[in-house]
Amino acid sequence: MVRGKQKEQAREKAQKLAENRAGGKSQLEARSKGLQMKCPVCKTPAANYKVIVQHMEAKHPKQAIPPESSF
Ligand SMILES: [Zn+2]
């Protein structure tokens, strides 16, 4: 059980590291307001719903695009 929790924490840590690597910390802070949406399939951050729709049509054409209200 403890191991399971550690694994979870390690996963979160790795995810944060990956996010920092992707954007850089200062850049991430500056853009954090504009990048609150994420692709529900691959978690790519997007500035707004329009970008999500375009991204999904291009990258995940077989996935249903969730409504804007679900973000
Ligand atoms: Zn995606």
N, CA, C, O and the ligand as a Tripos MOL2 file, in Angstrom:
@<TRIPOS>MOLECULE
protein
  285   283    72     0     0
PROTEIN
NO_CHARGES

@<TRIPOS>ATOM
      1 N           0.8340   -1.2120    0.0000 N.3       1 MET1
      2 CA          0.0000    0.0000    0.0000 C.3       1 MET1
      3 C           0.8620    1.2530    0.0000 C.2       1 MET1
      4 O           0.6080    2.2120   -0.7290 O.2       1 MET1
      5 N           1.9150    1.2100    0.8650 N.am      2 VAL2
      6 CA          2.8520    2.3410    0.8800 C.3       2 VAL2
      7 C           3.5660    2.4380   -0.4640 C.2       2 VAL2
      8 O           3.7860    3.5230   -1.0030 O.2       2 VAL2
      9 N           3.9140    1.2780   -0.9760 N.am      3 ARG3
     10 CA          4.5830    1.2570   -2.2780 C.3       3 ARG3
     11 C           3.7040    1.8910   -3.3600 C.2       3 ARG3
     12 O           4.1700    2.6420   -4.2160 O.2       3 ARG3
     13 N           2.4180    1.5560   -3.2840 N.am      4 GLY4
     14 CA          1.4860    2.1050   -4.2670 C.3       4 GLY4
     15 C           1.4650    3.6240   -4.2130 C.2       4 GLY4
     16 O           1.4240    4.2900   -5.2480 O.2       4 GLY4
     17 N           1.4910    4.1640   -3.0110 N.am      5 LYS5
     18 CA          1.4610    5.6170   -2.8590 C.3       5 LYS5
     19 C           2.7570    6.2410   -3.3810 C.2       5 LYS5
     20 O           2.7410    7.2770   -4.0440 O.2       5 LYS5
     21 N           3.8640    5.5950   -3.0700 N.am      6 GLN6
     22 CA          5.1400    6.1090   -3.5540 C.3       6 GLN6
     23 C           5.1700    6.1270   -5.0760 C.2       6 GLN6
     24 O           5.6890    7.0540   -5.6980 O.2       6 GLN6
     25 N           4.6070    5.0910   -5.6510 N.am      7 LYS7
     26 CA          4.5740    5.0030   -7.1010 C.3       7 LYS7
     27 C           3.7710    6.1690   -7.6760 C.2       7 LYS7
     28 O           4.1510    6.7930   -8.6660 O.2       7 LYS7
     29 N           2.6570    6.4300   -7.0220 N.am      8 GLU8
     30 CA          1.7850    7.5430   -7.4410 C.3       8 GLU8
     31 C           2.5310    8.8620   -7.3570 C.2       8 GLU8
     32 O           2.4730    9.6790   -8.2770 O.2       8 GLU8
     33 N           3.2330    9.0670   -6.2510 N.am      9 GLN9
     34 CA          3.9780   10.3110   -6.0720 C.3       9 GLN9
     35 C           5.0840   10.4400   -7.1050 C.2       9 GLN9
     36 O           5.3280   11.5200   -7.6430 O.2       9 GLN9
     37 N           5.7500    9.3260   -7.3750 N.am     10 ALA10
     38 CA          6.8200    9.3380   -8.3690 C.3      10 ALA10
     39 C           6.2740    9.6920   -9.7440 C.2      10 ALA10
     40 O           6.9110   10.3900  -10.5330 O.2      10 ALA10
     41 N           5.0880    9.1920  -10.0010 N.am     11 ARG11
     42 CA          4.4580    9.4620  -11.2930 C.3      11 ARG11
     43 C           4.1290   10.9550  -11.4160 C.2      11 ARG11
     44 O           4.3430   11.5620  -12.4660 O.2      11 ARG11
     45 N           3.6110   11.5330  -10.3410 N.am     12 GLU12
     46 CA          3.2830   12.9580  -10.3510 C.3      12 GLU12
     47 C           4.5400   13.7980  -10.5200 C.2      12 GLU12
     48 O           4.5490   14.7950  -11.2410 O.2      12 GLU12
     49 N           5.5970   13.3750   -9.8410 N.am     13 LYS13
     50 CA          6.8650   14.0880   -9.9230 C.3      13 LYS13
     51 C           7.3990   14.0470  -11.3540 C.2      13 LYS13
     52 O           7.8540   15.0550  -11.8940 O.2      13 LYS13
     53 N           7.3350   12.8820  -11.9440 N.am     14 ALA14
     54 CA          7.8180   12.7270  -13.3190 C.3      14 ALA14
     55 C           6.9990   13.5820  -14.2710 C.2      14 ALA14
     56 O           7.5330   14.1550  -15.2200 O.2      14 ALA14
     57 N           5.7060   13.6640  -14.0120 N.am     15 GLN15
     58 CA          4.8450   14.4640  -14.8680 C.3      15 GLN15
     59 C           5.1980   15.9410  -14.7480 C.2      15 GLN15
     60 O           5.2400   16.6590  -15.7480 O.2      15 GLN15
     61 N           5.4490   16.3890  -13.5300 N.am     16 LYS16
     62 CA          5.8220   17.7890  -13.3290 C.3      16 LYS16
     63 C           7.1460   18.0940  -14.0060 C.2      16 LYS16
     64 O           7.3060   19.1400  -14.6350 O.2      16 LYS16
     65 N           8.0860   17.1810  -13.8760 N.am     17 LEU17
     66 CA          9.3750   17.3500  -14.5320 C.3      17 LEU17
     67 C           9.2040   17.4670  -16.0310 C.2      17 LEU17
     68 O           9.8240   18.3130  -16.6750 O.2      17 LEU17
     69 N           8.3630   16.6170  -16.5820 N.am     18 ALA18
     70 CA          8.1310   16.6320  -18.0250 C.3      18 ALA18
     71 C           7.5090   17.9470  -18.4510 C.2      18 ALA18
     72 O           7.8430   18.4920  -19.5040 O.2      18 ALA18
     73 N           6.6020   18.4540  -17.6270 N.am     19 GLU19
     74 CA          5.9580   19.7320  -17.9350 C.3      19 GLU19
     75 C           6.9720   20.8630  -17.9020 C.2      19 GLU19
     76 O           6.9740   21.7400  -18.7660 O.2      19 GLU19
     77 N           7.8400   20.8310  -16.8870 N.am     20 ASN20
     78 CA          8.8630   21.8700  -16.7920 C.3      20 ASN20
     79 C           9.8040   21.8140  -17.9830 C.2      20 ASN20
     80 O          10.1970   22.8430  -18.5330 O.2      20 ASN20
     81 N          10.1590   20.5920  -18.3750 N.am     21 ARG21
     82 CA         11.0520   20.4250  -19.5010 C.3      21 ARG21
     83 C          10.4010   20.9480  -20.7930 C.2      21 ARG21
     84 O          11.0650   21.5260  -21.6540 O.2      21 ARG21
     85 N           9.1110   20.7300  -20.8960 N.am     22 ALA22
     86 CA          8.3970   21.1290  -22.1120 C.3      22 ALA22
     87 C           8.3250   22.6380  -22.2470 C.2      22 ALA22
     88 O           8.4320   23.1600  -23.3570 O.2      22 ALA22
     89 N           8.1480   23.3530  -21.1430 N.am     23 GLY23
     90 CA          7.9120   24.7890  -21.2590 C.3      23 GLY23
     91 C           8.9490   25.6650  -20.5850 C.2      23 GLY23
     92 O           9.0650   26.8440  -20.9190 O.2      23 GLY23
     93 N           9.7000   25.1240  -19.6480 N.am     24 GLY24
     94 CA         10.5850   25.9660  -18.8560 C.3      24 GLY24
     95 C           9.7540   26.6510  -17.7870 C.2      24 GLY24
     96 O           8.5850   26.9580  -18.0210 O.2      24 GLY24
     97 N          10.3360   26.9010  -16.6060 N.am     25 LYS25
     98 CA          9.4880   27.3510  -15.5090 C.3      25 LYS25
     99 C           8.9350   28.7510  -15.7230 C.2      25 LYS25
    100 O           7.7360   28.9710  -15.5520 O.2      25 LYS25
    101 N           9.7940   29.7110  -16.0960 N.am     26 SER26
    102 CA          9.3070   31.0690  -16.2590 C.3      26 SER26
    103 C           8.3040   31.1570  -17.4040 C.2      26 SER26
    104 O           7.2960   31.8590  -17.3250 O.2      26 SER26
    105 N           8.6060   30.4400  -18.4450 N.am     27 GLN27
    106 CA          7.7090   30.4350  -19.5930 C.3      27 GLN27
    107 C           6.3680   29.8170  -19.2010 C.2      27 GLN27
    108 O           5.3010   30.2820  -19.6020 O.2      27 GLN27
    109 N           6.4620   28.7560  -18.4070 N.am     28 LEU28
    110 CA          5.2580   28.0710  -17.9720 C.3      28 LEU28
    111 C           4.3960   29.0080  -17.1370 C.2      28 LEU28
    112 O           3.1730   29.0190  -17.2720 O.2      28 LEU28
    113 N           5.0280   29.7880  -16.2820 N.am     29 GLU29
    114 CA          4.2780   30.7310  -15.4650 C.3      29 GLU29
    115 C           3.6290   31.7980  -16.3150 C.2      29 GLU29
    116 O           2.4670   32.1490  -16.1120 O.2      29 GLU29
    117 N           4.3860   32.3110  -17.2670 N.am     30 ALA30
    118 CA          3.8730   33.3740  -18.1200 C.3      30 ALA30
    119 C           2.7020   32.8900  -18.9540 C.2      30 ALA30
    120 O           1.7660   33.6380  -19.2370 O.2      30 ALA30
    121 N           2.7710   31.6360  -19.3380 N.am     31 ARG31
    122 CA          1.7310   31.1260  -20.2280 C.3      31 ARG31
    123 C           0.6280   30.3870  -19.4890 C.2      31 ARG31
    124 O          -0.3470   29.9470  -20.0970 O.2      31 ARG31
    125 N           0.7830   30.2510  -18.1750 N.am     32 SER32
    126 CA         -0.1350   29.3780  -17.4510 C.3      32 SER32
    127 C          -1.5880   29.8150  -17.6100 C.2      32 SER32
    128 O          -2.4920   28.9790  -17.5990 O.2      32 SER32
    129 N          -1.8150   31.1080  -17.7570 N.am     33 LYS33
    130 CA         -3.1840   31.5880  -17.9240 C.3      33 LYS33
    131 C          -3.7650   31.1430  -19.2630 C.2      33 LYS33
    132 O          -4.9540   30.8490  -19.3830 O.2      33 LYS33
    133 N          -2.8970   31.1060  -20.2520 N.am     34 GLY34
    134 CA         -3.3900   30.7910  -21.5860 C.3      34 GLY34
    135 C          -3.3940   29.3090  -21.9090 C.2      34 GLY34
    136 O          -3.9200   28.9000  -22.9440 O.2      34 GLY34
    137 N          -2.8140   28.5020  -21.0340 N.am     35 LEU35
    138 CA         -2.7220   27.0780  -21.3490 C.3      35 LEU35
    139 C          -3.3730   26.2450  -20.2640 C.2      35 LEU35
    140 O          -2.7250   25.4080  -19.6360 O.2      35 LEU35
    141 N          -4.6300   26.4740  -20.0510 N.am     36 GLN36
    142 CA         -5.3090   25.7180  -19.0060 C.3      36 GLN36
    143 C          -6.0470   24.5240  -19.5780 C.2      36 GLN36
    144 O          -6.5050   23.6530  -18.8380 O.2      36 GLN36
    145 N          -6.1600   24.4860  -20.8790 N.am     37 MET37
    146 CA         -6.8390   23.3420  -21.4910 C.3      37 MET37
    147 C          -5.8020   22.3450  -21.9670 C.2      37 MET37
    148 O          -4.6900   22.6980  -22.3600 O.2      37 MET37
    149 N          -6.2120   21.0780  -21.9160 N.am     38 LYS38
    150 CA         -5.3060   20.0330  -22.3750 C.3      38 LYS38
    151 C          -6.0690   19.0680  -23.2570 C.2      38 LYS38
    152 O          -7.2550   18.8120  -23.0490 O.2      38 LYS38
    153 N          -5.3750   18.5420  -24.2370 N.am     39 CYS39
    154 CA         -5.9720   17.5130  -25.0670 C.3      39 CYS39
    155 C          -6.3330   16.3280  -24.1760 C.2      39 CYS39
    156 O          -5.4660   15.8130  -23.4700 O.2      39 CYS39
    157 N          -7.5910   15.8820  -24.1910 N.am     40 PRO40
    158 CA         -7.9740   14.7570  -23.3250 C.3      40 PRO40
    159 C          -7.3180   13.4430  -23.7250 C.2      40 PRO40
    160 O          -7.3290   12.4880  -22.9480 O.2      40 PRO40
    161 N          -6.7560   13.3800  -24.9020 N.am     41 VAL41
    162 CA         -6.1440   12.1320  -25.3730 C.3      41 VAL41
    163 C          -4.6600   12.0920  -25.0350 C.2      41 VAL41
    164 O          -4.1960   11.1350  -24.4140 O.2      41 VAL41
    165 N          -3.9040   13.1190  -25.4340 N.am     42 CYS42
    166 CA         -2.4450   13.0600  -25.2480 C.3      42 CYS42
    167 C          -1.9360   14.1200  -24.2740 C.2      42 CYS42
    168 O          -0.7290   14.2320  -24.0630 O.2      42 CYS42
    169 N          -2.8560   14.9100  -23.6700 N.am     43 LYS43
    170 CA         -2.5100   15.8980  -22.6320 C.3      43 LYS43
    171 C          -1.6520   17.0560  -23.1400 C.2      43 LYS43
    172 O          -1.0210   17.7570  -22.3490 O.2      43 LYS43
    173 N          -1.6300   17.2530  -24.4270 N.am     44 THR44
    174 CA         -0.9180   18.4150  -24.9510 C.3      44 THR44
    175 C          -1.6610   19.6850  -24.5390 C.2      44 THR44
    176 O          -2.8650   19.7990  -24.7700 O.2      44 THR44
    177 N          -0.9590   20.6340  -23.9350 N.am     45 PRO45
    178 CA         -1.6440   21.8660  -23.5280 C.3      45 PRO45
    179 C          -2.0570   22.7100  -24.7320 C.2      45 PRO45
    180 O          -1.3720   22.7320  -25.7550 O.2      45 PRO45
    181 N          -3.1760   23.3980  -24.5950 N.am     46 ALA46
    182 CA         -3.6730   24.2320  -25.6730 C.3      46 ALA46
    183 C          -4.2120   25.5310  -25.1070 C.2      46 ALA46
    184 O          -4.6950   25.5690  -23.9760 O.2      46 ALA46
    185 N          -4.1300   26.5920  -25.8910 N.am     47 ALA47
    186 CA         -4.5210   27.9130  -25.4070 C.3      47 ALA47
    187 C          -6.0250   28.0290  -25.2350 C.2      47 ALA47
    188 O          -6.4930   28.6980  -24.3140 O.2      47 ALA47
    189 N          -6.7800   27.3910  -26.1030 N.am     48 ASN48
    190 CA         -8.2300   27.5080  -25.9900 C.3      48 ASN48
    191 C          -8.9200   26.3330  -26.6880 C.2      48 ASN48
    192 O          -8.2790   25.4630  -27.2780 O.2      48 ASN48
    193 N         -10.2420   26.3460  -26.5970 N.am     49 TYR49
    194 CA        -11.0070   25.2110  -27.1190 C.3      49 TYR49
    195 C         -10.8270   25.0460  -28.6190 C.2      49 TYR49
    196 O         -10.7700   23.9250  -29.1250 O.2      49 TYR49
    197 N         -10.7380   26.1530  -29.3220 N.am     50 LYS50
    198 CA        -10.5500   26.1050  -30.7750 C.3      50 LYS50
    199 C          -9.2890   25.3230  -31.1480 C.2      50 LYS50
    200 O          -9.2750   24.5330  -32.0920 O.2      50 LYS50
    201 N          -8.2420   25.5720  -30.3770 N.am     51 VAL51
    202 CA         -6.9720   24.8850  -30.6250 C.3      51 VAL51
    203 C          -7.1140   23.3900  -30.3450 C.2      51 VAL51
    204 O          -6.5700   22.5530  -31.0660 O.2      51 VAL51
    205 N          -7.8550   23.0720  -29.2860 N.am     52 ILE52
    206 CA         -8.1090   21.6600  -28.9510 C.3      52 ILE52
    207 C          -8.8300   20.9830  -30.1170 C.2      52 ILE52
    208 O          -8.4590   19.8860  -30.5360 O.2      52 ILE52
    209 N          -9.8630   21.6500  -30.6320 N.am     53 VAL53
    210 CA        -10.6430   21.0660  -31.7250 C.3      53 VAL53
    211 C          -9.7470   20.8420  -32.9440 C.2      53 VAL53
    212 O          -9.7800   19.7760  -33.5580 O.2      53 VAL53
    213 N          -8.9620   21.8390  -33.2830 N.am     54 GLN54
    214 CA         -8.0510   21.7040  -34.4320 C.3      54 GLN54
    215 C          -7.0570   20.5800  -34.1960 C.2      54 GLN54
    216 O          -6.7880   19.7760  -35.0890 O.2      54 GLN54
    217 N          -6.5120   20.5300  -32.9850 N.am     55 HIS55
    218 CA         -5.5380   19.5020  -32.6400 C.3      55 HIS55
    219 C          -6.1740   18.1200  -32.7400 C.2      55 HIS55
    220 O          -5.5730   17.1940  -33.2860 O.2      55 HIS55
    221 N          -7.3790   17.9820  -32.2180 N.am     56 MET56
    222 CA         -8.0190   16.6650  -32.2240 C.3      56 MET56
    223 C          -8.3830   16.2290  -33.6400 C.2      56 MET56
    224 O          -8.2710   15.0520  -33.9860 O.2      56 MET56
    225 N          -8.8140   17.1790  -34.4460 N.am     57 GLU57
    226 CA         -9.1330   16.8250  -35.8280 C.3      57 GLU57
    227 C          -7.8780   16.3620  -36.5660 C.2      57 GLU57
    228 O          -7.9260   15.4720  -37.4160 O.2      57 GLU57
    229 N          -6.7510   16.9910  -36.2160 N.am     58 ALA58
    230 CA         -5.5060   16.6460  -36.9070 C.3      58 ALA58
    231 C          -4.8650   15.3740  -36.3560 C.2      58 ALA58
    232 O          -4.3810   14.5290  -37.1090 O.2      58 ALA58
    233 N          -4.8710   15.2550  -35.0070 N.am     59 LYS59
    234 CA         -4.0900   14.1770  -34.3860 C.3      59 LYS59
    235 C          -4.9350   12.9770  -33.9780 C.2      59 LYS59
    236 O          -4.4630   11.8400  -34.0040 O.2      59 LYS59
    237 N          -6.1650   13.2300  -33.6090 N.am     60 HIS60
    238 CA         -6.9950   12.1240  -33.1410 C.3      60 HIS60
    239 C          -8.3440   12.1370  -33.8650 C.2      60 HIS60
    240 O          -9.3880   12.2980  -33.2320 O.2      60 HIS60
    241 N          -8.3210   11.9710  -35.1730 N.am     61 PRO61
    242 CA         -9.5740   12.0890  -35.9410 C.3      61 PRO61
    243 C         -10.6290   11.0730  -35.5540 C.2      61 PRO61
    244 O         -11.8140   11.2720  -35.8230 O.2      61 PRO61
    245 N         -10.2110    9.9860  -34.9240 N.am     62 LYS62
    246 CA        -11.1970    8.9560  -34.5580 C.3      62 LYS62
    247 C         -11.8040    9.1880  -33.1860 C.2      62 LYS62
    248 O         -12.7620    8.5150  -32.8080 O.2      62 LYS62
    249 N         -11.2460   10.1500  -32.4290 N.am     63 GLN63
    250 CA        -11.7620   10.4300  -31.1030 C.3      63 GLN63
    251 C         -12.8790   11.4740  -31.1960 C.2      63 GLN63
    252 O         -12.8110   12.4130  -31.9890 O.2      63 GLN63
    253 N         -13.9030   11.2830  -30.3670 N.am     64 ALA64
    254 CA        -14.9550   12.2860  -30.2860 C.3      64 ALA64
    255 C         -14.4050   13.5210  -29.5760 C.2      64 ALA64
    256 O         -13.6900   13.4080  -28.5800 O.2      64 ALA64
    257 N         -14.7370   14.6750  -30.0860 N.am     65 ILE65
    258 CA        -14.2680   15.9110  -29.4490 C.3      65 ILE65
    259 C         -15.2570   16.2920  -28.3480 C.2      65 ILE65
    260 O         -16.4390   16.5040  -28.6170 O.2      65 ILE65
    261 N         -14.7720   16.3770  -27.1120 N.am     66 PRO66
    262 CA        -15.6860   16.7110  -26.0210 C.3      66 PRO66
    263 C         -16.1870   18.1550  -26.1290 C.2      66 PRO66
    264 O         -15.5050   19.0060  -26.7000 O.2      66 PRO66
    265 N         -17.3620   18.4270  -25.5870 N.am     67 PRO67
    266 CA        -17.8770   19.7990  -25.6490 C.3      67 PRO67
    267 C         -17.0230   20.7530  -24.8360 C.2      67 PRO67
    268 O         -16.3400   20.3490  -23.8950 O.2      67 PRO67
    269 N         -17.0700   22.0360  -25.2150 N.am     68 GLU68
    270 CA        -16.2380   23.0370  -24.5700 C.3      68 GLU68
    271 C         -16.4910   23.0840  -23.0660 C.2      68 GLU68
    272 O         -15.5770   23.3440  -22.2830 O.2      68 GLU68
    273 N         -17.7330   22.8320  -22.6690 N.am     69 SER69
    274 CA        -18.0960   22.9210  -21.2540 C.3      69 SER69
    275 C         -17.4160   21.8590  -20.4040 C.2      69 SER69
    276 O         -17.3750   21.9770  -19.1790 O.2      69 SER69
    277 N         -16.8770   20.8150  -21.0450 N.am     70 SER70
    278 CA        -16.2620   19.7410  -20.2680 C.3      70 SER70
    279 C         -14.8120   20.0450  -19.9100 C.2      70 SER70
    280 O         -14.1830   19.2720  -19.1870 O.2      70 SER70
    281 N         -14.2750   21.1470  -20.4000 N.am     71 PHE71
    282 CA        -12.8820   21.5030  -20.0600 C.3      71 PHE71
    283 C         -12.8290   22.4070  -18.8250 C.2      71 PHE71
    284 O         -11.7450   22.8040  -18.3960 O.2      71 PHE71
    285 ZN         -3.8870   15.1540  -28.4680 Zn       72 ZN72
@<TRIPOS>BOND
     1     1     2 1
     2     2     3 1
     3     3     4 2
     4     3     5 am
     5     5     6 1
     6     6     7 1
     7     7     8 2
     8     7     9 am
     9     9    10 1
    10    10    11 1
    11    11    12 2
    12    11    13 am
    13    13    14 1
    14    14    15 1
    15    15    16 2
    16    15    17 am
    17    17    18 1
    18    18    19 1
    19    19    20 2
    20    19    21 am
    21    21    22 1
    22    22    23 1
    23    23    24 2
    24    23    25 am
    25    25    26 1
    26    26    27 1
    27    27    28 2
    28    27    29 am
    29    29    30 1
    30    30    31 1
    31    31    32 2
    32    31    33 am
    33    33    34 1
    34    34    35 1
    35    35    36 2
    36    35    37 am
    37    37    38 1
    38    38    39 1
    39    39    40 2
    40    39    41 am
    41    41    42 1
    42    42    43 1
    43    43    44 2
    44    43    45 am
    45    45    46 1
    46    46    47 1
    47    47    48 2
    48    47    49 am
    49    49    50 1
    50    50    51 1
    51    51    52 2
    52    51    53 am
    53    53    54 1
    54    54    55 1
    55    55    56 2
    56    55    57 am
    57    57    58 1
    58    58    59 1
    59    59    60 2
    60    59    61 am
    61    61    62 1
    62    62    63 1
    63    63    64 2
    64    63    65 am
    65    65    66 1
    66    66    67 1
    67    67    68 2
    68    67    69 am
    69    69    70 1
    70    70    71 1
    71    71    72 2
    72    71    73 am
    73    73    74 1
    74    74    75 1
    75    75    76 2
    76    75    77 am
    77    77    78 1
    78    78    79 1
    79    79    80 2
    80    79    81 am
    81    81    82 1
    82    82    83 1
    83    83    84 2
    84    83    85 am
    85    85    86 1
    86    86    87 1
    87    87    88 2
    88    87    89 am
    89    89    90 1
    90    90    91 1
    91    91    92 2
    92    91    93 am
    93    93    94 1
    94    94    95 1
    95    95    96 2
    96    95    97 am
    97    97    98 1
    98    98    99 1
    99    99   100 2
   100    99   101 am
   101   101   102 1
   102   102   103 1
   103   103   104 2
   104   103   105 am
   105   105   106 1
   106   106   107 1
   107   107   108 2
   108   107   109 am
   109   109   110 1
   110   110   111 1
   111   111   112 2
   112   111   113 am
   113   113   114 1
   114   114   115 1
   115   115   116 2
   116   115   117 am
   117   117   118 1
   118   118   119 1
   119   119   120 2
   120   119   121 am
   121   121   122 1
   122   122   123 1
   123   123   124 2
   124   123   125 am
   125   125   126 1
   126   126   127 1
   127   127   128 2
   128   127   129 am
   129   129   130 1
   130   130   131 1
   131   131   132 2
   132   131   133 am
   133   133   134 1
   134   134   135 1
   135   135   136 2
   136   135   137 am
   137   137   138 1
   138   138   139 1
   139   139   140 2
   140   139   141 am
   141   141   142 1
   142   142   143 1
   143   143   144 2
   144   143   145 am
   145   145   146 1
   146   146   147 1
   147   147   148 2
   148   147   149 am
   149   149   150 1
   150   150   151 1
   151   151   152 2
   152   151   153 am
   153   153   154 1
   154   154   155 1
   155   155   156 2
   156   155   157 am
   157   157   158 1
   158   158   159 1
   159   159   160 2
   160   159   161 am
   161   161   162 1
   162   162   163 1
   163   163   164 2
   164   163   165 am
   165   165   166 1
   166   166   167 1
   167   167   168 2
   168   167   169 am
   169   169   170 1
   170   170   171 1
   171   171   172 2
   172   171   173 am
   173   173   174 1
   174   174   175 1
   175   175   176 2
   176   175   177 am
   177   177   178 1
   178   178   179 1
   179   179   180 2
   180   179   181 am
   181   181   182 1
   182   182   183 1
   183   183   184 2
   184   183   185 am
   185   185   186 1
   186   186   187 1
   187   187   188 2
   188   187   189 am
   189   189   190 1
   190   190   191 1
   191   191   192 2
   192   191   193 am
   193   193   194 1
   194   194   195 1
   195   195   196 2
   196   195   197 am
   197   197   198 1
   198   198   199 1
   199   199   200 2
   200   199   201 am
   201   201   202 1
   202   202   203 1
   203   203   204 2
   204   203   205 am
   205   205   206 1
   206   206   207 1
   207   207   208 2
   208   207   209 am
   209   209   210 1
   210   210   211 1
   211   211   212 2
   212   211   213 am
   213   213   214 1
   214   214   215 1
   215   215   216 2
   216   215   217 am
   217   217   218 1
   218   218   219 1
   219   219   220 2
   220   219   221 am
   221   221   222 1
   222   222   223 1
   223   223   224 2
   224   223   225 am
   225   225   226 1
   226   226   227 1
   227   227   228 2
   228   227   229 am
   229   229   230 1
   230   230   231 1
   231   231   232 2
   232   231   233 am
   233   233   234 1
   234   234   235 1
   235   235   236 2
   236   235   237 am
   237   237   238 1
   238   238   239 1
   239   239   240 2
   240   239   241 am
   241   241   242 1
   242   242   243 1
   243   243   244 2
   244   243   245 am
   245   245   246 1
   246   246   247 1
   247   247   248 2
   248   247   249 am
   249   249   250 1
   250   250   251 1
   251   251   252 2
   252   251   253 am
   253   253   254 1
   254   254   255 1
   255   255   256 2
   256   255   257 am
   257   257   258 1
   258   258   259 1
   259   259   260 2
   260   259   261 am
   261   261   262 1
   262   262   263 1
   263   263   264 2
   264   263   265 am
   265   265   266 1
   266   266   267 1
   267   267   268 2
   268   267   269 am
   269   269   270 1
   270   270   271 1
   271   271   272 2
   272   271   273 am
   273   273   274 1
   274   274   275 1
   275   275   276 2
   276   275   277 am
   277   277   278 1
   278   278   279 1
   279   279   280 2
   280   279   281 am
   281   281   282 1
   282   282   283 1
   283   283   284 2
@<TRIPOS>SUBSTRUCTURE
     1 MET1         2 RESIDUE 1 A MET
     2 VAL2         6 RESIDUE 1 A VAL
     3 ARG3        10 RESIDUE 1 A ARG
     4 GLY4        14 RESIDUE 1 A GLY
     5 LYS5        18 RESIDUE 1 A LYS
     6 GLN6        22 RESIDUE 1 A GLN
     7 LYS7        26 RESIDUE 1 A LYS
     8 GLU8        30 RESIDUE 1 A GLU
     9 GLN9        34 RESIDUE 1 A GLN
    10 ALA10       38 RESIDUE 1 A ALA
    11 ARG11       42 RESIDUE 1 A ARG
    12 GLU12       46 RESIDUE 1 A GLU
    13 LYS13       50 RESIDUE 1 A LYS
    14 ALA14       54 RESIDUE 1 A ALA
    15 GLN15       58 RESIDUE 1 A GLN
    16 LYS16       62 RESIDUE 1 A LYS
    17 LEU17       66 RESIDUE 1 A LEU
    18 ALA18       70 RESIDUE 1 A ALA
    19 GLU19       74 RESIDUE 1 A GLU
    20 ASN20       78 RESIDUE 1 A ASN
    21 ARG21       82 RESIDUE 1 A ARG
    22 ALA22       86 RESIDUE 1 A ALA
    23 GLY23       90 RESIDUE 1 A GLY
    24 GLY24       94 RESIDUE 1 A GLY
    25 LYS25       98 RESIDUE 1 A LYS
    26 SER26      102 RESIDUE 1 A SER
    27 GLN27      106 RESIDUE 1 A GLN
    28 LEU28      110 RESIDUE 1 A LEU
    29 GLU29      114 RESIDUE 1 A GLU
    30 ALA30      118 RESIDUE 1 A ALA
    31 ARG31      122 RESIDUE 1 A ARG
    32 SER32      126 RESIDUE 1 A SER
    33 LYS33      130 RESIDUE 1 A LYS
    34 GLY34      134 RESIDUE 1 A GLY
    35 LEU35      138 RESIDUE 1 A LEU
    36 GLN36      142 RESIDUE 1 A GLN
    37 MET37      146 RESIDUE 1 A MET
    38 LYS38      150 RESIDUE 1 A LYS
    39 CYS39      154 RESIDUE 1 A CYS
    40 PRO40      158 RESIDUE 1 A PRO
    41 VAL41      162 RESIDUE 1 A VAL
    42 CYS42      166 RESIDUE 1 A CYS
    43 LYS43      170 RESIDUE 1 A LYS
    44 THR44      174 RESIDUE 1 A THR
    45 PRO45      178 RESIDUE 1 A PRO
    46 ALA46      182 RESIDUE 1 A ALA
    47 ALA47      186 RESIDUE 1 A ALA
    48 ASN48      190 RESIDUE 1 A ASN
    49 TYR49      194 RESIDUE 1 A TYR
    50 LYS50      198 RESIDUE 1 A LYS
    51 VAL51      202 RESIDUE 1 A VAL
    52 ILE52      206 RESIDUE 1 A ILE
    53 VAL53      210 RESIDUE 1 A VAL
    54 GLN54      214 RESIDUE 1 A GLN
    55 HIS55      218 RESIDUE 1 A HIS
    56 MET56      222 RESIDUE 1 A MET
    57 GLU57      226 RESIDUE 1 A GLU
    58 ALA58      230 RESIDUE 1 A ALA
    59 LYS59      234 RESIDUE 1 A LYS
    60 HIS60      238 RESIDUE 1 A HIS
    61 PRO61      242 RESIDUE 1 A PRO
    62 LYS62      246 RESIDUE 1 A LYS
    63 GLN63      250 RESIDUE 1 A GLN
    64 ALA64      254 RESIDUE 1 A ALA
    65 ILE65      258 RESIDUE 1 A ILE
    66 PRO66      262 RESIDUE 1 A PRO
    67 PRO67      266 RESIDUE 1 A PRO
    68 GLU68      270 RESIDUE 1 A GLU
    69 SER69      274 RESIDUE 1 A SER
    70 SER70      278 RESIDUE 1 A SER
    71 PHE71      282 RESIDUE 1 A PHE
    72 ZN72       285 GROUP 0 **** ****
